Amino acid sequence: MKNKAVVRSRNVPNRNSMRFAAALLAALAIFVAGPNAALVAGLNAIQAAPPQHHDQAPGFYRLKVGDLEVTALYDGTGVFDPHWLNGTKPTMDSVLKGLHEDPHMLDVIDSGFLVNTGRQLILIDAGAGTWWGGGALGRLAGSLRSAGYTPEEVDIVLVTHLHSDHVGGLTTQDGKRVFPNADVYVAKAESDFWLSPGIAAKAAKDAQPFFQSAQAIAAPYIKAGKWHTFSSSEPIVDGMQLVPLPGHTPGHTGYEFSSKGQRILFWGDIVHAQRVQLQHPEVTAIFDIDQTAAAATRQQLLAKLASEDVLIGVLHSSFFPPLGRLRKEGSGYSWAPVVFTDQWNQAQRDGCQ
């Protein structure tokens, strides 16, 4: 009986606790019936949905190619205007039809790449900065920091060509070097063309901004003795081969790195609209200075890469990470992308395939 009484006393409220509860409920009823402004604000804050966050994850992805650490750096996403492409009428009609069915077909991710050799930190292209893209681009320096590096740590910048969406990230609008300790390397034919006042003066009006931006971007590096030109045969970095890619611009150059039998090629502007030009390599872009040469270079390079085990770093891609391999498919090519993973070991295997 004693035990039962104890159990009962634990589960049945006594008179004092019941009186307290009743008093508390009455007080709350009066308080809620005439709440003050602070209480309303507090309740609203509690009930309001948390704010949305519109930023994505930091834009970088790294993998191993032999002993090299390769990091893709996101610079931003733009849209390639179909009128910037030149092809036969049937081909362009199919492009417009495809774009109607998939409005994102010509979305383009702009990127740069960082190669850590263990001795040097090498950047391939620097993104647009504030020189191109109307604010949609220019995130490369932030992606670099998110990847654990700083602009001051970059030793070398290898430039594929001097269009501002590839070199704008080198220099701020007020003429400061973003990579103050880096030596910048560019093909001599490229530098001589875009930095020539005489050629610029004779250029078409719509081409003038390309000359003006190239000259302003290069100027602080030239002044600091950090601007270097090369011919196609000069070694710059151990384990790196220059790959001339004529047509897009006079000195358009790719860079192929090799380590432990593994290779990666950063191919500049071989393609602009990846989902169109891989299937139709004959399609050119209005930004190609020599469109016949650009198409021929693309045809030759795609055929070569599809028959070899070469990882490709794409500066204008439909995918992130902008890394993958080519496969022959019909009269064109398909893209076998490196699939994103947060596991370094898996990323290393992707790089070694």
C-alpha positions as CSV (number, residue, x, y, z in Angstrom):
1,M,0.0,0.0,0.0
2,K,2.8,2.3,0.8
3,N,4.4,1.9,-2.6
4,K,1.1,2.6,-4.3
5,A,0.7,5.8,-2.4
6,V,4.1,6.9,-3.4
7,V,3.4,6.2,-7.1
8,R,0.1,8.0,-6.8
9,S,1.6,11.1,-5.3
10,R,4.1,11.3,-8.2
11,N,1.5,11.2,-10.9
12,V,-1.4,13.2,-9.4
13,P,-0.9,17.0,-9.1
14,N,-1.5,18.3,-5.6
15,R,-3.7,21.3,-4.8
16,N,-0.9,23.8,-4.6
17,S,0.4,23.0,-8.1
18,M,-3.1,23.1,-9.5
19,R,-3.7,26.5,-8.0
20,F,-0.4,27.7,-9.5
21,A,-1.2,26.4,-12.9
22,A,-4.6,28.1,-12.9
23,A,-3.1,31.4,-11.9
24,L,-0.4,31.1,-14.6
25,L,-3.0,30.4,-17.3
26,A,-5.2,33.4,-16.1
27,A,-2.2,35.7,-16.3
28,L,-1.2,34.5,-19.7
29,A,-4.8,34.9,-20.9
30,I,-4.8,38.6,-19.8
31,F,-1.3,39.2,-21.3
32,V,-2.2,37.7,-24.6
33,A,-5.5,39.6,-24.8
34,G,-3.6,42.8,-24.6
35,P,0.0,42.2,-25.9
36,N,2.5,45.0,-26.1
37,A,4.5,45.8,-29.3
38,A,7.6,44.1,-28.1
39,L,5.8,40.8,-27.7
40,V,4.3,41.1,-31.2
41,A,7.7,41.7,-32.6
42,G,9.1,38.8,-30.7
43,L,6.4,36.4,-31.8
44,N,6.7,37.6,-35.4
45,A,10.4,37.0,-35.4
46,I,9.9,33.5,-34.0
47,Q,7.3,32.7,-36.6
48,A,9.0,34.3,-39.6
49,A,10.8,32.0,-42.1
50,P,14.6,32.2,-42.0
51,P,16.0,34.3,-44.9
52,Q,17.1,32.6,-48.0
53,H,20.8,32.4,-48.9
54,H,21.5,32.8,-52.6
55,D,25.2,32.1,-52.6
56,Q,26.4,28.6,-53.8
57,A,29.3,26.7,-52.5
58,P,32.8,28.2,-53.2
59,G,33.6,27.7,-56.9
60,F,36.6,25.4,-57.0
61,Y,37.4,21.7,-57.6
62,R,40.7,20.0,-57.3
63,L,42.2,16.7,-58.5
64,K,45.5,15.1,-58.9
65,V,47.3,14.6,-62.3
66,G,50.4,12.6,-61.5
67,D,52.2,14.7,-58.8
68,L,50.3,17.9,-59.9
69,E,47.5,19.3,-57.9
70,V,45.1,20.9,-60.4
71,T,42.3,23.2,-59.2
72,A,39.5,24.5,-61.4
73,L,38.5,28.0,-60.4
74,Y,35.0,29.3,-61.1
75,D,34.8,32.8,-62.5
76,G,31.1,33.1,-63.3
77,T,28.3,32.0,-65.7
78,G,27.2,33.9,-68.7
79,V,25.1,33.2,-71.8
80,F,26.5,32.8,-75.3
81,D,24.4,34.6,-77.8
82,P,23.4,32.2,-80.7
83,H,24.1,35.1,-83.1
84,W,27.7,34.9,-82.1
85,L,27.9,31.5,-83.8
86,N,28.5,31.0,-87.5
87,G,27.4,27.8,-89.3
88,T,25.3,26.5,-92.1
89,K,21.6,27.4,-92.1
90,P,20.4,23.9,-91.2
91,T,22.9,23.7,-88.4
92,M,22.0,27.1,-87.0
93,D,18.2,26.3,-87.3
94,S,18.9,23.2,-85.2
95,V,20.7,25.3,-82.6
96,L,17.8,27.7,-82.4
97,K,15.4,24.9,-82.1
98,G,17.5,23.2,-79.4
99,L,17.7,26.6,-77.5
100,H,13.9,26.9,-77.6
101,E,13.6,23.4,-76.0
102,D,16.4,24.0,-73.5
103,P,16.9,27.7,-72.7
104,H,20.1,26.9,-70.9
105,M,21.8,25.2,-73.8
106,L,24.1,28.1,-74.4
107,D,24.9,28.9,-70.7
108,V,28.6,29.1,-70.4
109,I,30.7,28.7,-67.2
110,D,34.0,30.7,-67.4
111,S,36.9,29.3,-65.4
112,G,40.6,29.4,-64.8
113,F,42.9,26.8,-63.5
114,L,45.6,26.6,-60.8
115,V,48.4,24.0,-61.1
116,N,50.5,23.4,-58.0
117,T,53.7,21.6,-59.1
118,G,55.0,21.4,-55.6
119,R,57.6,24.0,-56.5
120,Q,55.5,26.7,-58.2
121,L,51.9,27.9,-58.2
122,I,50.8,28.4,-61.8
123,L,47.6,30.1,-62.9
124,I,46.2,29.4,-66.4
125,D,44.1,32.5,-67.4
126,A,42.8,34.9,-64.8
127,G,39.1,35.2,-65.6
128,A,37.3,38.4,-66.5
129,G,37.7,40.6,-63.4
130,T,35.6,43.7,-64.0
131,W,36.6,44.0,-67.6
132,W,34.0,41.7,-69.2
133,G,30.6,40.2,-68.3
134,G,28.7,43.0,-66.7
135,G,29.1,41.6,-63.2
136,A,28.2,38.0,-64.1
137,L,31.9,37.1,-64.1
138,G,34.9,38.1,-62.0
139,R,34.8,35.6,-59.2
140,L,38.1,33.8,-59.9
141,A,40.1,35.6,-57.2
142,G,37.5,34.7,-54.6
143,S,37.4,31.1,-55.8
144,L,41.2,31.1,-55.5
145,R,41.0,32.2,-51.8
146,S,38.2,29.7,-51.1
147,A,40.6,26.9,-52.5
148,G,43.1,27.9,-49.8
149,Y,45.5,30.1,-51.8
150,T,46.0,33.9,-52.1
151,P,46.8,36.0,-55.2
152,E,50.2,36.9,-53.7
153,E,51.2,33.2,-53.7
154,V,50.8,32.8,-57.5
155,D,54.3,32.6,-59.1
156,I,53.3,32.4,-62.8
157,V,50.3,33.2,-65.0
158,L,50.1,31.5,-68.3
159,V,47.8,33.3,-70.7
160,T,46.0,31.5,-73.5
161,H,45.2,34.8,-75.3
162,L,44.5,38.4,-74.5
163,H,40.7,38.6,-74.7
164,S,39.5,40.4,-71.5
165,D,37.4,37.5,-70.3
166,H,40.6,35.5,-69.9
167,V,43.0,38.2,-68.6
168,G,40.7,40.9,-67.0
169,G,41.3,39.3,-63.6
170,L,45.0,40.2,-63.8
171,T,44.4,43.9,-63.2
172,T,41.9,46.1,-61.4
173,Q,40.2,49.0,-63.1
174,D,42.5,51.5,-61.3
175,G,45.6,49.7,-62.7
176,K,46.7,47.6,-59.8
177,R,48.2,44.1,-60.2
178,V,45.9,41.4,-58.7
179,F,48.8,38.9,-58.7
180,P,51.7,41.2,-57.5
181,N,54.4,38.5,-57.4
182,A,53.5,36.7,-60.6
183,D,55.3,36.7,-63.9
184,V,52.8,36.7,-66.8
185,Y,53.6,34.7,-70.0
186,V,51.9,35.2,-73.3
187,A,52.8,34.2,-76.9
188,K,54.8,36.9,-78.7
189,A,52.4,37.0,-81.6
190,E,49.5,37.6,-79.2
191,S,51.2,40.3,-77.3
192,D,52.5,42.1,-80.4
193,F,49.1,42.1,-82.0
194,W,46.9,43.4,-79.1
195,L,49.4,45.8,-77.6
196,S,50.3,47.4,-80.9
197,P,48.9,51.0,-81.2
198,G,49.3,50.8,-85.0
199,I,47.2,47.7,-85.3
200,A,44.6,49.0,-82.8
201,A,44.2,52.2,-84.8
202,K,43.4,50.3,-88.0
203,A,41.0,47.9,-86.3
204,A,37.2,48.0,-86.7
205,K,35.3,50.1,-84.3
206,D,33.7,47.1,-82.5
207,A,37.1,45.5,-82.0
208,Q,38.6,48.6,-80.3
209,P,37.5,47.7,-76.8
210,F,39.5,44.4,-77.0
211,F,42.7,46.4,-77.8
212,Q,42.0,49.0,-75.2
213,S,41.3,46.5,-72.4
214,A,44.3,44.3,-73.3
215,Q,46.7,47.3,-73.2
216,A,45.3,48.6,-69.9
217,I,45.4,45.1,-68.3
218,A,49.0,44.4,-69.4
219,A,50.4,47.9,-68.6
220,P,51.1,47.4,-64.8
221,Y,52.9,44.1,-65.4
222,I,55.0,45.6,-68.3
223,K,55.9,48.5,-66.0
224,A,57.0,46.1,-63.2
225,G,59.0,43.9,-65.6
226,K,56.6,41.0,-65.1
227,W,55.3,40.7,-68.7
228,H,57.1,38.1,-70.7
229,T,56.5,36.8,-74.3
230,F,57.5,33.4,-75.7
231,S,57.9,31.6,-79.0
232,S,56.4,28.2,-79.6
233,S,59.7,26.4,-78.7
234,E,60.7,28.1,-75.5
235,P,60.5,26.1,-72.3
236,I,58.8,28.0,-69.4
237,V,57.9,25.4,-66.8
238,D,59.3,21.9,-66.4
239,G,56.8,19.3,-67.5
240,M,54.7,21.7,-69.5
241,Q,54.5,21.9,-73.3
242,L,53.2,24.8,-75.4
243,V,50.4,23.9,-77.8
244,P,49.9,26.5,-80.6
245,L,46.2,26.8,-81.4
246,P,46.0,29.2,-84.3
247,G,42.8,30.9,-85.6
248,H,41.0,32.3,-82.6
249,T,43.6,35.0,-82.1
250,P,47.1,35.4,-83.6
251,G,48.9,33.8,-80.7
252,H,46.2,31.6,-79.2
253,T,48.1,28.9,-77.1
254,G,47.2,25.9,-75.0
255,Y,49.3,24.4,-72.2
256,E,49.7,20.7,-71.7
257,F,51.1,19.5,-68.4
258,S,52.5,15.9,-67.9
259,S,53.4,14.1,-64.7
260,K,54.0,10.4,-64.1
261,G,52.5,9.5,-67.6
262,Q,49.3,11.5,-67.0
263,R,48.5,14.6,-69.1
264,I,46.1,17.5,-68.9
265,L,45.6,20.1,-71.6
266,F,44.2,23.6,-71.0
267,W,42.9,24.5,-74.4
268,G,41.8,28.1,-74.2
269,D,39.0,29.0,-76.6
270,I,38.9,25.9,-78.8
271,V,35.2,25.9,-78.0
272,H,32.9,28.7,-76.8
273,A,29.5,26.9,-76.9
274,Q,30.5,23.4,-75.8
275,R,27.1,21.7,-76.5
276,V,27.1,23.0,-80.1
277,Q,30.7,23.0,-81.2
278,L,31.6,19.5,-80.0
279,Q,28.7,18.1,-82.1
280,H,29.4,20.6,-85.0
281,P,33.2,21.4,-84.9
282,E,32.8,23.4,-88.1
283,V,30.7,26.0,-86.3
284,T,32.9,29.1,-85.5
285,A,32.4,32.1,-83.3
286,I,32.5,35.8,-84.4
287,F,35.4,36.2,-81.9
288,D,37.6,34.0,-84.1
289,I,39.9,36.4,-86.0
290,D,40.6,33.7,-88.6
291,Q,37.5,31.6,-88.7
292,T,38.8,29.1,-91.3
293,A,42.0,28.5,-89.3
294,A,40.0,28.3,-86.0
295,A,37.7,25.6,-87.5
296,A,40.7,23.6,-88.9
297,T,42.5,23.8,-85.5
298,R,39.4,22.6,-83.7
299,Q,38.8,19.7,-86.1
300,Q,42.4,18.5,-85.8
301,L,42.7,18.9,-82.1
302,L,39.3,17.2,-81.2
303,A,40.2,14.2,-83.4
304,K,43.6,13.9,-81.7
305,L,42.3,14.2,-78.2
306,A,39.5,11.7,-78.7
307,S,42.0,9.1,-79.6
308,E,44.3,9.8,-76.6
309,D,43.9,9.6,-72.9
310,V,44.2,13.3,-72.2
311,L,42.3,15.2,-69.5
312,I,41.0,18.5,-70.7
313,G,40.6,21.7,-68.8
314,V,37.9,23.9,-70.5
315,L,37.9,27.6,-70.1
316,H,34.4,28.0,-71.5
317,S,32.3,25.0,-70.4
318,S,28.7,23.9,-70.0
319,F,29.7,22.0,-66.8
320,F,31.5,22.5,-63.5
321,P,34.0,21.1,-62.8
322,P,35.1,22.0,-66.4
323,L,37.2,18.9,-66.7
324,G,36.7,15.8,-68.8
325,R,37.6,13.8,-71.9
326,L,36.5,13.6,-75.5
327,R,34.8,10.6,-77.1
328,K,34.0,10.3,-80.9
329,E,30.3,10.2,-81.5
330,G,29.0,10.2,-85.1
331,S,30.3,13.1,-87.1
332,G,31.1,15.0,-83.8
333,Y,32.2,14.4,-80.3
334,S,30.7,13.8,-76.9
335,W,32.0,15.0,-73.5
336,A,32.8,12.6,-70.7
337,P,32.9,14.9,-67.7
338,V,34.8,14.5,-64.4
339,V,32.0,14.0,-61.9
340,F,32.1,16.1,-58.8
341,T,33.0,14.4,-55.6
342,D,34.1,15.7,-52.2
343,Q,36.4,12.8,-51.8
344,W,40.0,13.6,-52.7
345,N,40.9,10.0,-53.5
346,Q,38.0,9.7,-56.0
347,A,39.0,13.0,-57.6
348,Q,42.5,11.7,-57.9
349,R,41.2,8.6,-59.7
350,D,39.1,10.8,-62.0
351,G,42.3,12.6,-63.0
352,C,44.1,9.4,-63.6
353,Q,41.6,7.7,-65.9
